[in-house]
């Protein structure tokens, strides 16, 4: 049985930081791109960041560039998202997802290209 579990969310003041983690059981992230997308109530899903299996290539949506950093630890089958200088508009449920392929682009998070994703972790930024 495959399980993808996100953690590290919480309530933080604007300007603060959080580090999200994602682990998987029954599934190896090796050989696939993985990433983070988020969804706020009443808003569309936003694919905020993606990283290739080697870590050599990353993608960030414009709204998080310079503030968020994605990284992965293939040995421990873990994905991370370091979020700095958080803003109220970052408030959302954050999901970790594995692509069916390697490679990242602006459309990496489209459902047709995803293999597995978790239940999400809530990030709330107070202003």
URLINCOR-V158092 format. One record per run of one state. SS is the DSSP state (H for helix, E for strand, L for the rest). FROM is the first residue (numbers start at 1). LEN is the number of residues. Records with the same first field share a line. If there is no record, write none. Layout:
SS->FROM-LEN + FROM-LEN
//
This chain:
L->1-2 + 8-2 + 14-4 + 26-8 + 40-6 + 52-6 + 61-1 + 65-3 + 77-1 + 84-4 + 91-1 + 100-11 + 118-3 + 127-1
E->3-5 + 10-4 + 18-8 + 34-6 + 46-6 + 58-3 + 68-6 + 78-6 + 92-8 + 114-4 + 121-6
H->62-3 + 74-3 + 88-3 + 111-3
//
